[in-house]
Amino acid sequence: MAAASEVFGRRGYYATVMEHVCEQARVSKPIVYAHFPGKLGLYLAVVEMHVDAWVDSMRKALRSETGSERRMRAATSATFDFVDRRPRSYRLVFASDAGGEPPVRRRLARSAEDCVDAVCEAMNREGNDFRARMVATGLVGAWQAAATDWVESGRPVAKADAVEATVAMCWSGLTRMPVHPSPHGS
């Protein structure tokens, strides 16, 4: 799995052939095929491992603090830490070239939903509360986009500064939301 993570993270799904993974792992193709039905099955297993790491880090971050702004900062930091400390992982989870493959697309969408669920839980809101879900979806998307842009741009500012800018943007937007929206959006 480590070899596959390295190869898929470096080359991407489509540019990787099983020989690359076997060479990196120093095993034969029959050994790999004994555990995985093919390249897509192996890729999904690798993505699953990295997705679980991201979702777990988000859940831990959200549970580690009390208060909305502190939780937001912890979750934002967790996302930036994920892209910073796990460069191959974030490419597989946030920038997968195999996102057009239906099983990969479904798994990546489910990972985002898992993070949205974690944010809803931290907000003490049920997952069927549309307004809370909409806010959580926006936050997860903003954290993911900001962290990805930061790392893809070559980390142009200190991570702490990037986290604070992202938190400020998100928090500023949240504090301007009406407490009780009108029933018809007007």
C-alpha positions in Angstrom: 0.0 0.0 0.0 2.9 2.4 0.8 4.4 1.7 -2.6 1.1 2.2 -4.4 0.5 5.4 -2.5 3.9 6.7 -3.5 3.5 5.8 -7.2 -0.1 6.9 -7.6 0.6 10.1 -5.6 3.6 10.9 -7.8 2.4 9.8 -11.2 -1.3 9.9 -10.9 -3.7 7.1 -11.7 -3.6 7.1 -15.5 0.2 7.4 -15.9 0.7 4.5 -13.5 0.9 1.0 -14.7 1.1 -2.0 -12.3 4.7 -2.6 -13.2 5.5 0.8 -11.5 3.8 -0.3 -8.3 5.5 -3.7 -8.4 8.9 -2.2 -9.0 8.4 0.3 -6.1 7.1 -2.5 -3.7 9.8 -5.0 -5.0 7.1 -7.6 -5.5 5.8 -9.5 -8.6 2.6 -8.7 -10.4 1.0 -12.1 -9.3 1.5 -11.0 -5.6 -0.3 -7.7 -6.2 -3.1 -9.3 -8.2 -3.6 -11.9 -5.4 -4.7 -9.0 -3.2 -6.3 -6.6 -5.6 -8.4 -7.3 -8.7 -6.6 -4.7 -10.8 -5.2 -1.2 -10.9 -8.6 0.4 -10.0 -9.1 -1.9 -7.0 -5.6 -1.0 -5.8 -6.2 2.7 -6.4 -9.5 2.6 -4.5 -7.8 0.9 -1.5 -5.1 3.5 -1.5 -7.6 6.3 -1.7 -9.7 4.8 1.1 -6.6 4.7 3.3 -5.8 8.4 2.7 -9.5 9.5 2.9 -9.8 7.8 6.3 -6.7 9.7 7.5 -8.2 13.1 6.4 -11.6 12.4 7.8 -10.1 11.2 11.1 -7.9 14.3 11.4 -11.0 16.5 10.8 -13.1 14.7 13.4 -10.2 14.8 16.0 -9.7 18.5 15.3 -13.3 19.4 15.7 -13.5 17.4 19.0 -10.3 18.9 20.3 -11.8 22.4 20.9 -14.9 24.1 22.2 -16.4 27.2 20.7 -17.2 27.7 17.0 -14.2 29.8 16.1 -11.7 27.6 17.8 -13.2 24.5 16.2 -13.1 26.2 12.8 -9.4 27.1 13.4 -8.6 23.5 14.4 -10.4 22.0 11.4 -8.7 24.5 9.1 -5.3 23.6 10.6 -6.0 19.9 10.2 -6.7 20.4 6.5 -3.6 22.5 6.0 -1.6 19.9 8.0 -3.0 17.1 5.8 -1.8 18.8 2.5 1.5 19.9 4.1 2.6 16.7 5.8 1.1 14.2 3.4 1.8 15.5 -0.1 0.9 12.2 -1.8 -2.2 11.8 0.2 -3.7 15.2 -0.5 -3.2 14.7 -4.3 -5.1 11.4 -4.1 -7.9 12.9 -2.0 -8.2 16.5 -3.2 -6.7 16.4 -6.7 -7.2 12.9 -8.1 -6.9 12.5 -11.8 -9.1 9.4 -11.5 -12.1 11.5 -10.2 -13.9 10.7 -13.4 -13.9 7.0 -12.6 -17.3 6.3 -11.0 -16.1 4.3 -7.9 -13.4 6.9 -7.2 -15.8 9.8 -7.7 -18.3 8.1 -5.3 -15.6 7.5 -2.6 -14.2 11.0 -2.8 -17.7 12.5 -2.6 -18.4 10.3 0.4 -15.2 11.6 2.1 -16.4 15.1 1.7 -19.8 14.2 3.1 -18.1 12.5 6.1 -16.3 15.8 6.8 -19.5 17.8 6.4 -21.2 15.4 8.8 -18.4 16.0 11.3 -18.8 19.7 11.0 -22.6 19.4 11.5 -22.0 17.3 14.6 -19.6 19.9 15.9 -22.3 22.5 15.3 -24.7 20.3 17.3 -27.0 20.1 14.3 -28.7 17.2 12.7 -27.4 16.2 9.2 -30.9 16.9 7.8 -30.8 20.6 8.9 -30.3 22.1 5.4 -28.9 25.4 6.6 -26.3 23.8 8.8 -25.4 21.3 6.1 -25.0 24.1 3.6 -22.7 26.0 5.9 -20.7 22.9 6.7 -20.4 22.1 3.0 -19.1 25.6 2.3 -16.6 25.4 5.1 -15.2 22.0 4.1 -14.9 23.2 0.5 -13.2 26.4 1.5 -10.7 24.6 3.7 -9.9 22.1 1.0 -9.6 24.7 -1.8 -7.5 27.1 0.3 -5.1 24.4 1.5 -4.7 22.9 -2.0 -4.0 26.3 -3.5 -1.5 27.1 -0.8 0.5 23.9 -1.3 0.2 24.0 -5.1 1.4 27.6 -5.1 4.6 26.5 -3.4 3.6 27.6 0.2 4.0 31.3 -0.6 3.2 32.3 3.0 3.8 30.6 6.4 1.2 27.9 7.0 0.0 29.6 10.2 -0.7 32.8 8.1 -2.6 30.8 5.5 -4.6 29.1 8.2 -5.4 32.5 9.8 -6.4 34.0 6.5 -8.7 31.1 5.8 -10.3 31.2 9.2 -10.8 35.0 9.0 -12.5 34.6 5.6 -14.8 31.8 6.8 -15.5 33.4 10.2 -16.3 36.7 8.7 -18.8 35.1 6.4 -20.4 33.1 9.2 -20.8 36.1 11.5 -22.7 38.0 8.8 -25.3 35.2 8.3 -28.7 36.0 9.6 -29.6 34.0 12.7 -33.2 33.2 11.4 -33.4 33.2 7.7 -36.7 34.3 6.2 -38.9 31.4 5.0 -38.8 32.4 1.3 -35.2 33.7 1.1 -36.2 37.4 1.0 
